[in-house]
Amino acid sequence: MQELQRKRCLEYAEHITALCNVPVSVLDVQQKQFINTGRPNLCRDCAYAKCSGVNTHLYGSNEAYRWNGQYIYYCPLGLVYAAASVVDESGRLEASLIAGPMIVGDPQDTLFDLPEPSMAEAVSALPTMTTANVTHLAAILSASAAYAAGIPNSRAMGFVYEQEKILNSIYEARDKLLSQGENIYPIEYEKRLYNLICTHDKAGAQQLLNELIGHIYCASNFDLHTIKVRAMELIVLLSRAAIDAGADVQEIFLFNTNYISEIEKFDSLEDLSIWLSGIMHRFINYSFDFTQVKHSDIVYKVMEYVKSNYASKITLDDVAKHVYLSRSYLSSVFKEETGYSLFNYINRVRVEKSKLYLLDNSISLVDVAAMCGFEDQSYFTKVFKKATGVSPKKYRDSRGNIALAKSSNKASTKSK
């Protein structure tokens, strides 16, 4: 980071922290480390095995860069962060402002889904925000990041990553080909690249990718139109490899549709190189670094959706559209991350919500069922009893003391 950018980022991180009572950290994306003491201390002390430390926030930073400067995301523990990207004069992602961790909504909901019980006390002490306030905070972060960069984030959407490295690869490949008197595109490189991505060899894939792009330029005699065609072929190859490595099919296809329209806009090799470099790195990052973080982010966004809509009919299609994934991929990720199906989680939330209403004797059991999204009272009773071991009526009669309700059940059985 440039010194002026660094100074501005630290200054505004301090201002926002003091104003909002939410810790704001400065992450140097290129160095992959926090540069101020306001960094998320809970990350440092987190006991959850699936938490990936700084990688979680590199994911948030890259998503902010992708989505016009700001992004709100969940860490694997289920806590909320907001990120705003800071770019240099050429548009390269340099750093980010990270606000969090925060609890959004009812703290009990967050504790209910907390995957690491030993963190409950530390999580309970975190600031609680509304969804609207987190959105406002993200906007303030983005404006501060734009000031720190000296240019608006909207000008930085070329996905610029290590332009110098890729250009060096192009020239090295050209010199090598010229010295050999050859100008043949090495098709076997594509097969090797595909295998490296599928086997999660990040270093090997990155090195071979840089060489392959250089060969594309040289084999195309630096003709812009031909390079565009070959670049799209390479993107398709990377797409297939990313899908086989675990990426979502519909998401990748959506990206590719956008790439086709974007690539036609370039009228210089330099601009195309910058864009292509970013696209290639993006595939590499999503195939290797961010899979776990992204899956956690998806799962907690699904949980938030369910908690906000439990009283209504919720379909798998509704949830899949909310997180921009296919039904099958969402079901697979949710089951893998939580250990239970989305359908079971919806019922789990509804049962927990119904417990509060059952303590109010003025609300009939029929109304409790309807208020919690169950189709009818009999189905509500069936689901509730399976989850708790007692019927809704027994739970109400015992004032929420399940152990007492169960003992009452046993006594009734013996008397019969």
Buried (B, 14 or more C-beta within 10 A) or exposed (E): BBEEBBEBBBBBBBEBBEEBEBBBBBBBBBEEEBBBEBBBEBBEEBEBEBBBEBBBBBBBBBBBBBBBBBBBBBBBBBBBBBBBBBBBEEBBBBBBBBBBBBBBBEBEBBBBBBBBEEBEEBBBEBBEBEEEBBEBBBBBBBBBBBBBBBBBBEEBBBBBBBBEEBBEBBEEBBEBBEEEEEEEBBEEBBEBBBBBBBEEBBEBBBBBBBBBBBBBBBBBEEEEEBBBEBBBEBBEBBBBBBBEBBBBBBBBEEBBEEBEEBBEEBEEBEEBBBBBBBBBBBBBBBBBBBBBBBBBBBBBBBBBBBBEBBEEEBEBEEBBEBBEBBBEBBBBBBBEBBEEEBEBBBBBBBBBBBBBBBEEEEBEBEEBBBBBBBEEBEEBBEBBBEBBBBBBEBBBBBEEBBEBBBEBBEEEEEEE
